Amino acid sequence: MAKRVPASVRTDQSIRELLSGGSGGDVRSELIRLGVRRIVEEALEREVGEFLGRGFYRREGGGAAEARGYRNGYRTGHLDSAEGEIPFAVPQVSDTGDEPFESKVRRHVKGRTDQLEHLATEMFARGLSTRDIEAAFTDDDGSKLLSRSAVSDITEVLWQQYEAFATRDLSSHEIAYLFLDGVAERLNPSERRQAVLCAWGIGVEGSKHLLHLSPGTKEDTASCKAFIQDMKRRGLCDPLLVTTDGAAGLVRAVEECFPRSARQRCLVHKMRNLQVKVTDEQIWPQLKAEASSAYQAANAETARLLRDGFVKRWQKKFPTAVACFEEDFEACVAHLAFPVTHRQAIRSTNLLERLFEENRRRTKVLPHAFGERPMLKLMFAAVIRAAERWRKLKVTNFEREQLRQLRVEMDERFKRRHAPAVTPAPSPFSSETGT
């Protein structure tokens, strides 16, 4: 039965398994490799279909003049790329008579893996247009290797791949830790910077998941709520902890959309804000150490004691720094309720931002570095690469039980907060009874 399925369809299934967390190894690299393979196999199959005059499942029309040959299985081709060797299925054609079939597409893709890798990244971050595919399969002399109808068919198939990624069901992911971040970028040279919102998470078993990527989104409450609600409509459960920076719109959206979840303030962003408030550079190392000891204490009770000492010691000399330190303090120490070995991974969203900065530094000298598609490529690659690090997060049976107990406690607190008020019955000894 497998032989009756086009190779591109089998590759599509491999991509789906990878996105659902069913594969190990370097996720970003494997996703790009499979994306390149998917594009090349789809182009090769359309090329063969045009030569034979019929699609994969269609038989010849019955007349001898109409039969230009027959599909005869596949053999394996290879592309060398920065992500390693990429195998792909090459459809074979036999009984072509006096006109042997020679694939121009296969010859064309050799040495063009950089362009194909960009297309593969964009396929998941934004979807591909007809112009993207047409440009990728145009010879150096400007000759089109595929007809307009074939390009249109490929675009439609790959757009379905993007839509499957962007609209996929999230209910199978039991997310313990959710990370939300927005990176402000100038998506188009003539426009102001806009926030590209990203959501990624760690499941209760320690697995990582890229959940959502939304370009050109403002960080106001309405936009952030729409971003979160889209994930919830697709089945995202309420996580135990949501980590964000201090963007007011994002914070409010999290509190409204995830009332059962704890909220963690990103400590990297917080310490950066605190440093700005300290005017004496020589004092900063000491003040930073004291603030960090409070934010990273053994438990919340100890953190509050250290907070009080910090406030008492620095209030007169650095009142604005102390106000910054105290602001949203409970959210800064929310991670202390979680397993000790998880705390470093869940108290910051900085991993994505740092990776994105690294990518931006590499490309800032290029004239095409700005623009919506290049920025989205960088963002998508950064998120996938960040997700690779989470594979190291181990969850023991004891820690799994801790997370389960935390879920029970959070649900009980939510029920108590939202329990309907009970009006007390009037006392039989009230003054109205005359007693």
N, C-alpha and C positions, 0 to 999 in steps of 0.2 A: 504493500500500500504506500510506503514511504516514497517509492520510486515514481508514483503518480502525482507527487506534490512538487511544485516548483522549488528549487533550492532557495530562492528568496523568501518563500513562506517558512521554510525550516529555520532560516536565519532570523526571521521575525519572531519566531517562537523563542529562540535563544535570547533575544533582546528582552522579551517579556519576562522570562525567567530571571534574568539579571536584575531588572528593575524591581521585581518582587522580592529580591533578597535571596534568591535561590542559588547564588553562585559565589564563590570565594575569590580571593586574589585581588589584583589591582582593578578596582571597579571602574574608575575613570578610563584607564587604558583599554580595558575589555569592552566598555561601552562604545568607545570611539572605533575600535577595531571592528566590532560588529556593525556599527553604523556605516563604515566605509564598505564593508562586505555587502551590506544590504543594498546600498546605492549601486554598486558595480553589478551585482547579480541582477538587479531589476533592469538596468540598462542593457545588459547582455541578452536577457530574455526578450525584451522588447525588440532588440535588433534582429534576433532570430525570428521572432513573430512576423516582423515586416518582410524578411527575406522569404519566408515560407508562405506568407499571405494568410496566416491563421494563428490564433492564440494557442496557449498551452493545451487547453482541454478540447480544442476543436479538431475534428478530422478533416481530411481533404474532401473537396466537394464531390468526388466520384469520377470526374473526368481526368484522363491521363494528362491532358495539357495543363490542368490546374496544379498537379502535384509537382512541386519543385524540389522535393526532398522530404526527409523525415527526421524528427528528433530521435537522437540515439544516445540518451543518457547524458552523463556529465563526466568531465575530468577536472582535476584540480589545478588552478593557477595560483600564483603567489605575487604579492606586492611587498616590497621592502618599505618600511615606514619608521618614523620615530617611535612608534608604539610597538615595534617588532614586526616580524613577518605576518602578513595577513593573507590567509588562504581564502580562496573564493571558488565557487563552482562555475565551470565554463560549459555551457550547453554544446553538445556535439550534434552535427547535422550530417546525414548520410544520403546516398542515392540522389545527388543533386544534378546528375547528368553532366552536360558540358559546362555548367556554371558552378564551379566549386565555391563553397561558402568560406569566406575569410573575414574574421571579425575585425572591423576597424576600431570598435570600442575597446577591445582588449589591448590592441597595440597602443591606443591613445592613453589609457590610464597608467601605463608604465611611466614612472618618473613624475607623476602628478599627485603623489600621495598627500602632499601638504594641502593642496586645494581640496582633495577629497576629505581629509580630516576636518578641515574647516566646515565643509558641508555637513559632515556627520554630527559635529557639535551643534551646528545651527538647526539641524533636523529635530533635535530634542529641545533646544532652547526656544525656538521660534517657529518651527515649521519651514518648509522650503517653497519658493515660488517657481513658476515656470521659467522665469528669467535665470534663477540660480542654476537649475538643471541644464538649461540650454547653454549657458556660459561654460559650464563644466565639461560639456561634451561638444565643444567647438574646437576644430583643429587650429594650429598656429596660423594657417593661411586663411582662416575664417570660414572654412567649410563645416557645415552642420553634419554631425555623425548620426543624428537621430531626427526623424521627421517631427514636425510640430505636434502631430497627434500622439506620437510615442512619448515625447517630452511631457505632454499634458497628462497622459496616463501615469507616467512615473511620478509626476508631481502629486497627483491625486492619491496614489498609494502611499507615498511618503508623508503627505499631509495627514492621512489616516493614522500613520505611525505617531506623528506628533500629537494628534488629538487623543490617541490612546494613552499617551504619557501624561498629557495635561488634564485629562478628565478621568483618569483611572480610579477605580474603587480603592479607598484607603481603609476600609473597615477591617481588613485582615491584619493591619498593623496595630498592635497594642503598644502605643507609645508611652513610655515612662517620662522621658525628658524631651521637651520640645524647645527648639531654638528659633527665634524670629529676629531677623535683622534687615535693615534697609541701608543700602550703600548709595549715597547721592552721586550721580554721574551725569555728565552732559551727554545724553544719548544722541543728540543732534547738534552740530556745531553752532547753529544760530539760536538755540534755545537754552533756557536756564537748566541748571542741574535738577534732575528728578531722582526719586528714590526707587531703586530696583529692590523689591521685597523678596526675601528668601525664607523658606521654612524647611528645616531639616530636623530629624529626631533620632532618638535612641530607644529601641524597643525594650520591653521588660527582660528579654533574653540577651540584651547587649548588642543586637543587630542594629545597623544604621540604615536610614532611609532618607532619600531626598524626596520631599513631599510636595513642594510648590515653588515656582519661580514666576514672578509677575513683573514685567518691565513697565517703566513709565508710570509708577504708582506713587501718589503723594503719601506722606506719612501722617496725614490727618486721621482723626478717629474713624470717619466714615469709610475712607479707603482701606484702612487697616482692618476694620470690621468685615468689609466685603471680602478681603483677602482670606481672613480666617473662616468666615462663613462658607466660602467656596469649598474649603477643605472639609468642614463639618458636613456639608451636604453630600460630600463624597464618602462619608463614613468615618472621618477622623474622630477618635474617642477623646474625651477630656484627659490630658496628660496629668501626671503627678506634679510636674514642675514646668513652668514656662520661663525661659531665660530671654531677656530683652535688654536693650540699652535704655536710657532714660527718656526717649522720645515720648512726649506727653500723649500724642495720639495713639501710639502703639500700646502704651501702658493702659490707657483707658479701654482700648479695644480688647486687650487680654482680660482685664477684670470683668468686662461685660460678657465676653464670649466664653470664658472659662471660669465660672464662679466656683467650681469644685477644685480648682487647681491652685497650687502655691505659685507665687511669682518671684523670680530671682532677678535682681538688678545686676547687670554685667559689672563685675568688679574692676575689669580693666578700664572701661569707660569711666567708672566712678573715681578711680585713683587718678586718672588723667584730669578729670574735672577738679579734684581736690588740689592737685599740684598747682593749677593755675591760680588758686586762691592764696597760696603761700608765697609771700614776697621775698622772704629770706632764703636764698638757695642753700645756705649752710645748715639751716634748721630742717630743711625738707627731708633728708635721709632719716632723721630721728622721728619726725612726725609721720612719715610714710610707714616706718616700722611699727609704730604704735597703732596706726589706723589698720594696718594689715593684720596685726595680732588680734584686733577686735573682730574684723570681718572673717577671719579664718580661725576663730577660737574652737575649742573642743565641742562646745554646744552653745545654744542660744542664750542660756542663763549667764554663762561666763562672758559671752560677747557683750551683753548689756552692762555687766559690771565694768568691763574694760572701756566701754563707751562712756560711762559716767566719769571714769578717771580721766579719759582723754578730754572730755568737755571741761572738767574742772581745771585741768592743767593748761589748756590752750585758749580758753574762752576770751580772756582779756587781750592777749597778744594777737590772735588771729580769729576774730569773731566771724568773718565771712567763711573762713575755712571750716570752722566748727559747725556753722550752719549747713554747709555743704556735706560735712561728714554725717550729721544727724538726719539730714533729709532722706526719706525713704529707707531708714536704717533697717527696718524689719525685712524689707525685700532684699537688702544686701546680705542678710544672714540666713535667708530661707534655706539655702543649701545645707546648713548645719543639721537639719532634721533628717538628712539622707545618709546612706552608707558612706563611711569615711573614704573608702577607695574610689568613690564616684565623684567626690566633691570638686576636685580640680577640673574635671571634664565638664561639669555642669554649671560652674559659677561665672562663666564668661562666654560671650559670642565672638571673642576676638579671633578665633581660628580662621573664620571666613574672611574677616577684614584683613588680616595679615597676609593671607594667601592672595587676596585680590590686589593688595598693594604691591606684592612681588610681581604679579603679572603685569600690572600697570607700569611699573618701573622698566620692565623689559621692552615694552612696546611704545613708550611715550615719545621716542624719537621718530616713530613712523608717522607719516602724514595721514594715514588712514586710521590711526588708533582711535579717533573719536568717531562717533556714529553709533546708531542703535545696535546694529548687528555685531560689530566688533566688541562693543561693551558687553553685550549679552553672551557672546562666546567666552569672554574672560570670566564673567560671573558664573556661568554654567560650569566651566572647567574648575574654578575655585571651589565651588560647592561640592562637586564630585570628589575632588582631591581631599577636601576636609573630611568627607564621609569615610575615606579610606582609614583615617586615623582612629575612628571609633571602633573599628574591629577589635582593637586591643582592649576595649572595656569588657572586663570579665564580670559576670554576675554569678556569684556562688548561690547555693541553695539557701544559705542563711540570709544573704542579701535579697534574694527573691522573696523570702518570707517577710523581710523588713518592708519591702515595697508593697506587698499585699496588705500588711497591717496599716501602713500609711494610707493606702487607698480607703480602707475601712474607716479610719479615723477622720479623714477629710470628708467622706460622705456623711458621716454622723454630724460633723460640725456644720456642714451645709444644710442638713435637715433641721438642725436646731435653729440656725439663723433664719430659715424660711418657714418655720412652723407657724401656722395661723395663730394669731393671738386669741386666747380663750378669755371671754368676758366672765368674771366671777359672778356667781349667783348672789343676789341680794341677801344680806344677813337677816335672819328672823329677829335679830335683836337690834335692828336699826331703829332710828328715832321715829320712822314712819309707822312702826308697829305700835307705838304708844307705850313701849316698855322702857 
